[in-house]
Amino acid sequence: MKIRTAVFPVAGLGTRFLPATKAIPKEMLTVGDRPLIQHAVEEAKVAGIERFIFVTSQGKTAIEDHFDVNPVLESTLVERGKTKELDRVKSLQLGPGEAIFIRQQQPLGLGHAVWCARSLVGNEPFALLLADDMIIGDAPCTAQMIDAYNKQGRGNYTAVMDVPQEHVSRYGILDITQDDGTLVQAQDVVEKPDPATSPSRTAIVGRYILDPLTFDKINIHNFGVGKEIQLTDAFKPMIDAGVPFYGVRFKGHRFDCGTKEGWLEANVANAYNDEAMQPRLLETLKKLNIASQ
Ligand code: G1P
């Protein structure tokens, strides 16, 4: 079945990035000239996604405005002959009816946010993208995930990467049964385990292809780690119901843009990969005596 819908949970408070995120949604922080949420939407678009569902909360209207048409801005750019800027703004907009917004009324966790989108997604597999996990690489991560799904068939898929043992308590961690180097299969997934008892170091990164059974298996009465309704807790019941769980070792670099350090690294990598910006970046690092070339 074609994956045509993507869900973007954007209701989080962004506490790790305060005070920057006091009045601005964390998803609107920029990497290069685009907000994080724009990077995620573009990644989904090139993977063939046609419906973009944003699970928002209070204080997130900047995201709706960002994907809307801005007639005053557009006519001003036309008047001033700024065609390049106009084309750029237009190329990043979503088409009429492509963007759907729904509110998560309480901050009850990722599982709850996904569950809030249930009636919009319907009975079909869908992509889930966490915008503060930014992935930079040649092949967009969501496209890699959809490729794996198309080859392998029904199942739940997440992007995975190996992390240091002392970091496992920040992630969903796989209990692996099979591993061919690219695709791994798990018999269980544990959210934020203690490093001493973690089943592996293979961690979930914020890209998923999810089976619609997820909506039935997210238990909105079960508060897991951090007293939140965890998406991860829905995977084992699905494995038991015959929906396999796969991890895709994606190609690319993942940056945790929910932290100042990860966001900075993403901006440096983004500038380095941009032909026009790279010389200036290197020059600046040299000037500051940070890098030797
Ligand atoms: C969420 C998921 C976790 C995953 C992580 C990836 O955690 O619950 O399983 O490993 O995203 O970034 P969060 O970062 O929201 O605590």
Residues whose N, C-alpha, C, O or C-beta is under 5 A from the ligand:
A	BS01	G1P	L110 D133 R170 Y171 G172 I204 V205 G206 T232
